[in-house]
Amino acid sequence: MGENKEFARQYLAGEPEVERTPQGTLAERLRASGTGIPAFCTPAGVGTQVADGGLPRRYDPDGSVCVASPPKEARKFRGRTYVLEEAITSGFALVRAAHPERTAKPPR
């Protein structure tokens, strides 16, 4: 939950449902959707609860797990196991970027 105490309180009280995803996988899930790819395979998360399921997505107010993540499909390619991740389709995106060479002040 990091340092956001209000979010941690809400999560443990069962208010939001949260899907935990490795950061690189999250970025790829968003990118895949934007390019029309419905799913892809990644080695990230193999052998963890991300792939095996059981991560709490939502708690009951009494602290018990109300919704747990389901197991994900795994496949082997060339002897290595990969997890099938579905793309995330977003309704909108906010992007902020800066290029150091273009934002620097010109020399005098």
N, CA, C and O atoms as a GROMACS GRO file, in nm:
protein
  432
    1MET      N    1   0.081  -0.119   0.000
    1MET     CA    2   0.000   0.000   0.000
    1MET      C    3   0.086   0.126   0.000
    1MET      O    4   0.034   0.236  -0.018
    2GLY      N    5   0.216   0.110   0.019
    2GLY     CA    6   0.303   0.227   0.016
    2GLY      C    7   0.277   0.318   0.134
    2GLY      O    8   0.254   0.272   0.246
    3GLU      N    9   0.282   0.448   0.109
    3GLU     CA   10   0.267   0.546   0.215
    3GLU      C   11   0.131   0.612   0.216
    3GLU      O   12   0.110   0.706   0.292
    4ASN      N   13   0.038   0.565   0.135
    4ASN     CA   14  -0.094   0.625   0.128
    4ASN      C   15  -0.183   0.557   0.232
    4ASN      O   16  -0.244   0.453   0.205
    5LYS      N   17  -0.190   0.616   0.349
    5LYS     CA   18  -0.264   0.556   0.460
    5LYS      C   19  -0.414   0.551   0.434
    5LYS      O   20  -0.481   0.456   0.476
    6GLU      N   21  -0.468   0.650   0.365
    6GLU     CA   22  -0.612   0.650   0.336
    6GLU      C   23  -0.648   0.537   0.240
    6GLU      O   24  -0.749   0.470   0.258
    7PHE      N   25  -0.564   0.516   0.138
    7PHE     CA   26  -0.591   0.405   0.047
    7PHE      C   27  -0.579   0.272   0.121
    7PHE      O   28  -0.662   0.183   0.101
    8ALA      N   29  -0.478   0.256   0.205
    8ALA     CA   30  -0.462   0.132   0.281
    8ALA      C   31  -0.584   0.108   0.369
    8ALA      O   32  -0.632  -0.005   0.379
    9ARG      N   33  -0.636   0.214   0.432
    9ARG     CA   34  -0.755   0.200   0.516
    9ARG      C   35  -0.874   0.154   0.432
    9ARG      O   36  -0.947   0.063   0.472
   10GLN      N   37  -0.894   0.217   0.315
   10GLN     CA   38  -1.005   0.180   0.228
   10GLN      C   39  -0.992   0.035   0.180
   10GLN      O   40  -1.089  -0.040   0.180
   11TYR      N   41  -0.870  -0.003   0.138
   11TYR     CA   42  -0.847  -0.139   0.087
   11TYR      C   43  -0.875  -0.243   0.194
   11TYR      O   44  -0.943  -0.343   0.168
   12LEU      N   45  -0.824  -0.221   0.314
   12LEU     CA   46  -0.844  -0.318   0.422
   12LEU      C   47  -0.989  -0.319   0.472
   12LEU      O   48  -1.032  -0.417   0.533
   13ALA      N   49  -1.064  -0.210   0.448
   13ALA     CA   50  -1.205  -0.205   0.486
   13ALA      C   51  -1.295  -0.265   0.379
   13ALA      O   52  -1.416  -0.275   0.398
   14GLY      N   53  -1.237  -0.305   0.265
   14GLY     CA   54  -1.315  -0.369   0.160
   14GLY      C   55  -1.386  -0.273   0.067
   14GLY      O   56  -1.480  -0.312  -0.002
   15GLU      N   57  -1.342  -0.147   0.064
   15GLU     CA   58  -1.411  -0.050  -0.021
   15GLU      C   59  -1.374  -0.066  -0.169
   15GLU      O   60  -1.466  -0.084  -0.250
   16PRO      N   61  -1.247  -0.061  -0.210
   16PRO     CA   62  -1.217  -0.083  -0.352
   16PRO      C   63  -1.176  -0.227  -0.379
   16PRO      O   64  -1.132  -0.298  -0.288
   17GLU      N   65  -1.189  -0.269  -0.504
   17GLU     CA   66  -1.134  -0.397  -0.548
   17GLU      C   67  -1.007  -0.365  -0.625
   17GLU      O   68  -1.010  -0.282  -0.716
   18VAL      N   69  -0.896  -0.429  -0.591
   18VAL     CA   70  -0.765  -0.395  -0.645
   18VAL      C   71  -0.701  -0.516  -0.710
   18VAL      O   72  -0.697  -0.624  -0.651
   19GLU      N   73  -0.651  -0.499  -0.831
   19GLU     CA   74  -0.575  -0.605  -0.898
   19GLU      C   75  -0.428  -0.566  -0.893
   19GLU      O   76  -0.389  -0.460  -0.941
   20ARG      N   77  -0.347  -0.652  -0.835
   20ARG     CA   78  -0.203  -0.624  -0.826
   20ARG      C   79  -0.134  -0.680  -0.949
   20ARG      O   80  -0.155  -0.795  -0.988
   21THR      N   81  -0.051  -0.596  -1.010
   21THR     CA   82   0.020  -0.631  -1.133
   21THR      C   83   0.160  -0.575  -1.127
   21THR      O   84   0.177  -0.459  -1.088
   22PRO      N   85   0.262  -0.652  -1.165
   22PRO     CA   86   0.397  -0.595  -1.171
   22PRO      C   87   0.398  -0.471  -1.263
   22PRO      O   88   0.327  -0.467  -1.363
   23GLN      N   89   0.480  -0.371  -1.228
   23GLN     CA   90   0.478  -0.243  -1.299
   23GLN      C   91   0.504  -0.257  -1.449
   23GLN      O   92   0.434  -0.196  -1.529
   24GLY      N   93   0.603  -0.335  -1.487
   24GLY     CA   94   0.633  -0.353  -1.629
   24GLY      C   95   0.520  -0.423  -1.702
   24GLY      O   96   0.491  -0.391  -1.817
   25THR      N   97   0.455  -0.518  -1.635
   25THR     CA   98   0.341  -0.588  -1.694
   25THR      C   99   0.224  -0.493  -1.711
   25THR      O  100   0.153  -0.499  -1.812
   26LEU      N  101   0.203  -0.404  -1.615
   26LEU     CA  102   0.096  -0.304  -1.626
   26LEU      C  103   0.118  -0.217  -1.749
   26LEU      O  104   0.025  -0.194  -1.827
   27ALA      N  105   0.239  -0.168  -1.766
   27ALA     CA  106   0.270  -0.084  -1.883
   27ALA      C  107   0.246  -0.160  -2.013
   27ALA      O  108   0.191  -0.106  -2.108
   28GLU      N  109   0.287  -0.285  -2.016
   28GLU     CA  110   0.270  -0.366  -2.138
   28GLU      C  111   0.123  -0.398  -2.162
   28GLU      O  112   0.080  -0.403  -2.277
   29ARG      N  113   0.046  -0.420  -2.057
   29ARG     CA  114  -0.098  -0.446  -2.074
   29ARG      C  115  -0.168  -0.325  -2.136
   29ARG      O  116  -0.256  -0.340  -2.220
   30LEU      N  117  -0.130  -0.206  -2.094
   30LEU     CA  118  -0.186  -0.084  -2.151
   30LEU      C  119  -0.140  -0.064  -2.295
   30LEU      O  120  -0.219  -0.029  -2.382
   31ARG      N  121  -0.010  -0.087  -2.321
   31ARG     CA  122   0.045  -0.072  -2.456
   31ARG      C  123  -0.019  -0.171  -2.551
   31ARG      O  124  -0.054  -0.136  -2.664
   32ALA      N  125  -0.034  -0.296  -2.506
   32ALA     CA  126  -0.093  -0.399  -2.591
   32ALA      C  127  -0.234  -0.360  -2.635
   32ALA      O  128  -0.270  -0.376  -2.751
   33SER      N  129  -0.311  -0.309  -2.543
   33SER     CA  130  -0.447  -0.266  -2.577
   33SER      C  131  -0.447  -0.158  -2.683
   33SER      O  132  -0.527  -0.161  -2.777
   34GLY      N  133  -0.357  -0.063  -2.670
   34GLY     CA  134  -0.349   0.047  -2.766
   34GLY      C  135  -0.309   0.004  -2.904
   34GLY      O  136  -0.338   0.072  -3.002
   35THR      N  137  -0.242  -0.110  -2.915
   35THR     CA  138  -0.200  -0.160  -3.045
   35THR      C  139  -0.289  -0.273  -3.096
   35THR      O  140  -0.262  -0.332  -3.201
   36GLY      N  141  -0.397  -0.303  -3.022
   36GLY     CA  142  -0.492  -0.404  -3.066
   36GLY      C  143  -0.456  -0.547  -3.031
   36GLY      O  144  -0.516  -0.640  -3.084
   37ILE      N  145  -0.358  -0.566  -2.943
   37ILE     CA  146  -0.318  -0.701  -2.901
   37ILE      C  147  -0.403  -0.738  -2.779
   37ILE      O  148  -0.396  -0.670  -2.677
   38PRO      N  149  -0.483  -0.845  -2.786
   38PRO     CA  150  -0.573  -0.877  -2.675
   38PRO      C  151  -0.503  -0.940  -2.554
   38PRO      O  152  -0.552  -0.926  -2.442
   39ALA      N  153  -0.390  -1.007  -2.574
   39ALA     CA  154  -0.318  -1.072  -2.465
   39ALA      C  155  -0.175  -1.102  -2.510
   39ALA      O  156  -0.146  -1.102  -2.629
   40PHE      N  157  -0.088  -1.126  -2.413
   40PHE     CA  158   0.052  -1.157  -2.442
   40PHE      C  159   0.108  -1.245  -2.331
   40PHE      O  160   0.048  -1.255  -2.224
   41CYS      N  161   0.221  -1.308  -2.356
   41CYS     CA  162   0.285  -1.393  -2.256
   41CYS      C  163   0.408  -1.323  -2.199
   41CYS      O  164   0.483  -1.257  -2.271
   42THR      N  165   0.428  -1.338  -2.068
   42THR     CA  166   0.542  -1.277  -2.001
   42THR      C  167   0.594  -1.372  -1.894
   42THR      O  168   0.516  -1.447  -1.834
   43PRO      N  169   0.725  -1.372  -1.868
   43PRO     CA  170   0.778  -1.453  -1.759
   43PRO      C  171   0.759  -1.388  -1.622
   43PRO      O  172   0.776  -1.454  -1.520
   44ALA      N  173   0.723  -1.259  -1.620
   44ALA     CA  174   0.705  -1.188  -1.492
   44ALA      C  175   0.589  -1.249  -1.414
   44ALA      O  176   0.479  -1.265  -1.469
   45GLY      N  177   0.612  -1.282  -1.291
   45GLY     CA  178   0.506  -1.336  -1.205
   45GLY      C  179   0.498  -1.487  -1.201
   45GLY      O  180   0.422  -1.541  -1.120
   46VAL      N  181   0.573  -1.557  -1.285
   46VAL     CA  182   0.570  -1.705  -1.283
   46VAL      C  183   0.616  -1.754  -1.146
   46VAL      O  184   0.718  -1.709  -1.094
   47GLY      N  185   0.540  -1.847  -1.089
   47GLY     CA  186   0.576  -1.904  -0.959
   47GLY      C  187   0.537  -1.818  -0.841
   47GLY      O  188   0.575  -1.848  -0.728
   48THR      N  189   0.460  -1.712  -0.863
   48THR     CA  190   0.414  -1.626  -0.755
   48THR      C  191   0.262  -1.628  -0.752
   48THR      O  192   0.198  -1.689  -0.837
   49GLN      N  193   0.204  -1.560  -0.652
   49GLN     CA  194   0.058  -1.551  -0.644
   49GLN      C  195   0.001  -1.470  -0.759
   49GLN      O  196  -0.118  -1.482  -0.788
   50VAL      N  197   0.081  -1.388  -0.825
   50VAL     CA  198   0.034  -1.316  -0.943
   50VAL      C  199  -0.014  -1.417  -1.046
   50VAL      O  200  -0.119  -1.399  -1.106
   51ALA      N  201   0.062  -1.524  -1.067
   51ALA     CA  202   0.026  -1.628  -1.164
   51ALA      C  203  -0.063  -1.736  -1.103
   51ALA      O  204  -0.157  -1.783  -1.167
   52ASP      N  205  -0.034  -1.776  -0.980
   52ASP     CA  206  -0.104  -1.888  -0.917
   52ASP      C  207  -0.241  -1.851  -0.862
   52ASP      O  208  -0.322  -1.940  -0.834
   53GLY      N  209  -0.268  -1.721  -0.847
   53GLY     CA  210  -0.395  -1.677  -0.791
   53GLY      C  211  -0.392  -1.676  -0.639
   53GLY      O  212  -0.298  -1.725  -0.577
   54GLY      N  213  -0.495  -1.618  -0.582
   54GLY     CA  214  -0.506  -1.614  -0.437
   54GLY      C  215  -0.470  -1.480  -0.376
   54GLY      O  216  -0.483  -1.462  -0.254
   55LEU      N  217  -0.425  -1.383  -0.458
   55LEU     CA  218  -0.398  -1.250  -0.402
   55LEU      C  219  -0.530  -1.183  -0.366
   55LEU      O  220  -0.624  -1.186  -0.446
   56PRO      N  221  -0.538  -1.123  -0.249
   56PRO     CA  222  -0.663  -1.055  -0.213
   56PRO      C  223  -0.691  -0.937  -0.306
   56PRO      O  224  -0.606  -0.848  -0.320
   57ARG      N  225  -0.808  -0.936  -0.368
   57ARG     CA  226  -0.851  -0.822  -0.449
   57ARG      C  227  -0.943  -0.731  -0.369
   57ARG      O  228  -0.945  -0.609  -0.388
   58ARG      N  229  -1.020  -0.792  -0.279
   58ARG     CA  230  -1.107  -0.713  -0.194
   58ARG      C  231  -1.128  -0.788  -0.064
   58ARG      O  232  -1.144  -0.910  -0.062
   59TYR      N  233  -1.130  -0.712   0.046
   59TYR     CA  234  -1.154  -0.768   0.178
   59TYR      C  235  -1.296  -0.739   0.222
   59TYR      O  236  -1.357  -0.642   0.178
   60ASP      N  237  -1.348  -0.826   0.311
   60ASP     CA  238  -1.472  -0.795   0.382
   60ASP      C  239  -1.437  -0.700   0.494
   60ASP      O  240  -1.322  -0.696   0.537
   61PRO      N  241  -1.532  -0.622   0.543
   61PRO     CA  242  -1.504  -0.532   0.655
   61PRO      C  243  -1.449  -0.605   0.779
   61PRO      O  244  -1.381  -0.544   0.861
   62ASP      N  245  -1.479  -0.736   0.792
   62ASP     CA  246  -1.427  -0.811   0.908
   62ASP      C  247  -1.281  -0.854   0.889
   62ASP      O  248  -1.223  -0.914   0.979
   63GLY      N  249  -1.222  -0.824   0.772
   63GLY     CA  250  -1.081  -0.857   0.748
   63GLY      C  251  -1.058  -0.983   0.669
   63GLY      O  252  -0.944  -1.011   0.630
   64SER      N  253  -1.162  -1.061   0.644
   64SER     CA  254  -1.144  -1.182   0.564
   64SER      C  255  -1.142  -1.145   0.415
   64SER      O  256  -1.193  -1.040   0.376
   65VAL      N  257  -1.083  -1.232   0.334
   65VAL     CA  258  -1.075  -1.207   0.191
   65VAL      C  259  -1.210  -1.233   0.127
   65VAL      O  260  -1.265  -1.343   0.139
   66CYS      N  261  -1.264  -1.133   0.060
   66CYS     CA  262  -1.394  -1.143  -0.007
   66CYS      C  263  -1.376  -1.188  -0.152
   66CYS      O  264  -1.450  -1.274  -0.200
   67VAL      N  265  -1.278  -1.130  -0.221
   67VAL     CA  266  -1.249  -1.164  -0.361
   67VAL      C  267  -1.100  -1.186  -0.374
   67VAL      O  268  -1.020  -1.099  -0.337
   68ALA      N  269  -1.060  -1.301  -0.428
   68ALA     CA  270  -0.919  -1.332  -0.451
   68ALA      C  271  -0.895  -1.342  -0.601
   68ALA      O  272  -0.985  -1.374  -0.678
   69SER      N  273  -0.771  -1.315  -0.642
   69SER     CA  274  -0.738  -1.324  -0.784
   69SER      C  275  -0.743  -1.469  -0.830
   69SER      O  276  -0.703  -1.559  -0.757
   70PRO      N  277  -0.791  -1.492  -0.952
   70PRO     CA  278  -0.794  -1.628  -1.006
   70PRO      C  279  -0.657  -1.666  -1.060
   70PRO      O  280  -0.576  -1.577  -1.089
   71PRO      N  281  -0.629  -1.796  -1.076
   71PRO     CA  282  -0.503  -1.835  -1.139
   71PRO      C  283  -0.503  -1.793  -1.286
   71PRO      O  284  -0.607  -1.788  -1.350
   72LYS      N  285  -0.384  -1.762  -1.336
   72LYS     CA  286  -0.370  -1.723  -1.477
   72LYS      C  287  -0.319  -1.841  -1.558
   72LYS      O  288  -0.251  -1.930  -1.507
   73GLU      N  289  -0.354  -1.839  -1.685
   73GLU     CA  290  -0.309  -1.944  -1.776
   73GLU      C  291  -0.158  -1.935  -1.793
   73GLU      O  292  -0.104  -1.825  -1.811
   74ALA      N  293  -0.090  -2.048  -1.789
   74ALA     CA  294   0.055  -2.054  -1.809
   74ALA      C  295   0.085  -2.144  -1.928
   74ALA      O  296   0.017  -2.244  -1.950
   75ARG      N  297   0.187  -2.107  -2.002
   75ARG     CA  298   0.229  -2.186  -2.118
   75ARG      C  299   0.381  -2.195  -2.121
   75ARG      O  300   0.451  -2.108  -2.070
   76LYS      N  301   0.428  -2.302  -2.181
   76LYS     CA  302   0.572  -2.320  -2.196
   76LYS      C  303   0.611  -2.297  -2.342
   76LYS      O  304   0.547  -2.347  -2.434
   77PHE      N  305   0.716  -2.220  -2.359
   77PHE     CA  306   0.776  -2.198  -2.490
   77PHE      C  307   0.926  -2.221  -2.476
   77PHE      O  308   0.992  -2.158  -2.394
   78ARG      N  309   0.978  -2.314  -2.557
   78ARG     CA  310   1.121  -2.346  -2.555
   78ARG      C  311   1.171  -2.378  -2.414
   78ARG      O  312   1.282  -2.340  -2.376
   79GLY      N  313   1.087  -2.448  -2.337
   79GLY     CA  314   1.126  -2.492  -2.205
   79GLY      C  315   1.110  -2.389  -2.094
   79GLY      O  316   1.142  -2.418  -1.979
   80ARG      N  317   1.061  -2.271  -2.126
   80ARG     CA  318   1.044  -2.165  -2.025
   80ARG      C  319   0.895  -2.136  -2.007
   80ARG      O  320   0.820  -2.130  -2.105
   81THR      N  321   0.852  -2.117  -1.882
   81THR     CA  322   0.712  -2.093  -1.851
   81THR      C  323   0.681  -1.944  -1.859
   81THR      O  324   0.758  -1.860  -1.814
   82TYR      N  325   0.565  -1.914  -1.917
   82TYR     CA  326   0.517  -1.777  -1.931
   82TYR      C  327   0.373  -1.769  -1.881
   82TYR      O  328   0.300  -1.868  -1.886
   83VAL      N  329   0.334  -1.652  -1.834
   83VAL     CA  330   0.197  -1.627  -1.788
   83VAL      C  331   0.125  -1.547  -1.894
   83VAL      O  332   0.179  -1.451  -1.949
   84LEU      N  333   0.001  -1.586  -1.924
   84LEU     CA  334  -0.080  -1.512  -2.021
   84LEU      C  335  -0.145  -1.394  -1.950
   84LEU      O  336  -0.220  -1.412  -1.853
   85GLU      N  337  -0.117  -1.275  -1.998
   85GLU     CA  338  -0.174  -1.152  -1.942
   85GLU      C  339  -0.266  -1.089  -2.045
   85GLU      O  340  -0.230  -1.078  -2.162
   86GLU      N  341  -0.384  -1.047  -2.002
   86GLU     CA  342  -0.478  -0.980  -2.091
   86GLU      C  343  -0.451  -0.831  -2.093
   86GLU      O  344  -0.411  -0.772  -1.992
   87ALA      N  345  -0.475  -0.769  -2.208
   87ALA     CA  346  -0.458  -0.625  -2.222
   87ALA      C  347  -0.562  -0.552  -2.138
   87ALA      O  348  -0.670  -0.605  -2.110
   88ILE      N  349  -0.529  -0.431  -2.098
   88ILE     CA  350  -0.622  -0.345  -2.024
   88ILE      C  351  -0.665  -0.234  -2.118
   88ILE      O  352  -0.582  -0.158  -2.168
   89THR      N  353  -0.795  -0.225  -2.143
   89THR     CA  354  -0.846  -0.118  -2.227
   89THR      C  355  -0.885  -0.001  -2.138
   89THR      O  356  -0.968  -0.014  -2.048
   90SER      N  357  -0.824   0.112  -2.165
   90SER     CA  358  -0.854   0.231  -2.085
   90SER      C  359  -0.949   0.323  -2.159
   90SER      O  360  -0.955   0.321  -2.282
   91GLY      N  361  -1.022   0.403  -2.085
   91GLY     CA  362  -1.114   0.497  -2.144
   91GLY      C  363  -1.046   0.627  -2.183
   91GLY      O  364  -1.091   0.697  -2.274
   92PHE      N  365  -0.937   0.659  -2.114
   92PHE     CA  366  -0.862   0.780  -2.144
   92PHE      C  367  -0.721   0.765  -2.089
   92PHE      O  368  -0.694   0.672  -2.013
   93ALA      N  369  -0.633   0.855  -2.125
   93ALA     CA  370  -0.496   0.852  -2.076
   93ALA      C  371  -0.449   0.994  -2.050
   93ALA      O  372  -0.484   1.087  -2.123
   94LEU      N  373  -0.371   1.010  -1.946
   94LEU     CA  374  -0.304   1.136  -1.917
   94LEU      C  375  -0.155   1.113  -1.932
   94LEU      O  376  -0.100   1.022  -1.870
   95VAL      N  377  -0.092   1.192  -2.014
   95VAL     CA  378   0.051   1.174  -2.038
   95VAL      C  379   0.122   1.307  -2.013
   95VAL      O  380   0.079   1.411  -2.062
   96ARG      N  381   0.228   1.301  -1.939
   96ARG     CA  382   0.313   1.418  -1.916
   96ARG      C  383   0.455   1.374  -1.942
   96ARG      O  384   0.502   1.276  -1.884
   97ALA      N  385   0.522   1.446  -2.028
   97ALA     CA  386   0.659   1.409  -2.060
   97ALA      C  387   0.742   1.534  -2.081
   97ALA      O  388   0.689   1.640  -2.117
   98ALA      N  389   0.870   1.522  -2.060
   98ALA     CA  390   0.962   1.632  -2.084
   98ALA      C  391   1.089   1.575  -2.146
   98ALA      O  392   1.134   1.468  -2.108
   99HIS      N  393   1.144   1.647  -2.239
   99HIS     CA  394   1.270   1.608  -2.301
   99HIS      C  395   1.376   1.703  -2.249
   99HIS      O  396   1.363   1.824  -2.269
  100PRO      N  397   1.482   1.653  -2.182
  100PRO     CA  398   1.580   1.741  -2.118
  100PRO      C  399   1.644   1.842  -2.213
  100PRO      O  400   1.670   1.955  -2.174
  101GLU      N  401   1.668   1.802  -2.336
  101GLU     CA  402   1.733   1.893  -2.430
  101GLU      C  403   1.637   2.003  -2.475
  101GLU      O  404   1.681   2.112  -2.511
  102ARG      N  405   1.509   1.976  -2.475
  102ARG     CA  406   1.412   2.074  -2.522
  102ARG      C  407   1.359   2.161  -2.410
  102ARG      O  408   1.305   2.269  -2.436
  103THR      N  409   1.374   2.118  -2.286
  103THR     CA  410   1.323   2.198  -2.174
  103THR      C  411   1.434   2.280  -2.108
  103THR      O  412   1.405   2.367  -2.026
  104ALA      N  413   1.557   2.252  -2.143
  104ALA     CA  414   1.668   2.329  -2.084
  104ALA      C  415   1.670   2.469  -2.144
  104ALA      O  416   1.634   2.489  -2.259
  105LYS      N  417   1.713   2.564  -2.062
  105LYS     CA  418   1.723   2.703  -2.110
  105LYS      C  419   1.840   2.714  -2.206
  105LYS      O  420   1.945   2.653  -2.184
  106PRO      N  421   1.823   2.790  -2.312
  106PRO     CA  422   1.935   2.804  -2.408
  106PRO      C  423   2.052   2.880  -2.343
  106PRO      O  424   2.030   2.966  -2.258
  107PRO      N  425   2.175   2.848  -2.384
  107PRO     CA  426   2.291   2.917  -2.327
  107PRO      C  427   2.292   3.062  -2.369
  107PRO      O  428   2.239   3.097  -2.475
  108ARG      N  429   2.350   3.148  -2.286
  108ARG     CA  430   2.358   3.291  -2.317
  108ARG      C  431   2.487   3.327  -2.381
  108ARG      O  432   2.510   3.443  -2.414
   0.00000   0.00000   0.00000
